[in-house]
Amino acid sequence: MTILLDNLDKLTVINQTSSYIRCVCPVCNGNNLKISLSNHAYGAYKCYDNECHPKNIREAIGYRDWE
C-alpha cells in the first residue's frame, strides 16, 4: 500500500535518502514522519514524534479508507 507515496504533494518533505522519505506529520506537525522506500517495506510509514495512528495520518491528507 503506497497511499502516502501516492500523495506526497499533500505532505511537506523534509529530506529523502535511498531508504526513506522524512516529512512533517499532518496530524501532530512533528518533523519525523518516515515513509519507507526499502524493498521489504516499500510505502510503510510511521510518525516517530507522537506515534500518530496511521488512520489519522491517512485522513489528514484527505484519504478515506472506505473510498
ZISUL-V463067 format. One record per residue. N is the residue number from 1. PHI is phi in whole degrees, -180 to 180 (none if undefined). Layout:
N:PHI ; N:PHI
//
This chain:
1:none ; 2:-121 ; 3:-54 ; 4:-70 ; 5:-64 ; 6:-74 ; 7:-124 ; 8:-59 ; 9:-66 ; 10:-97 ; 11:-118 ; 12:-97 ; 13:-80 ; 14:-95 ; 15:-161 ; 16:-140 ; 17:-120 ; 18:-73 ; 19:-110 ; 20:-160 ; 21:-116 ; 22:-106 ; 23:-131 ; 24:-77 ; 25:-69 ; 26:-73 ; 27:-93 ; 28:-105 ; 29:65 ; 30:-72 ; 31:-97 ; 32:-139 ; 33:-89 ; 34:-110 ; 35:-116 ; 36:-75 ; 37:-114 ; 38:-71 ; 39:-57 ; 40:-76 ; 41:-138 ; 42:-55 ; 43:89 ; 44:-68 ; 45:-146 ; 46:-160 ; 47:-89 ; 48:-92 ; 49:-83 ; 50:-126 ; 51:53 ; 52:-58 ; 53:-67 ; 54:-54 ; 55:-62 ; 56:-65 ; 57:-66 ; 58:-61 ; 59:-66 ; 60:-67 ; 61:-96 ; 62:94 ; 63:-90 ; 64:-116 ; 65:-61 ; 66:-90 ; 67:-79
//
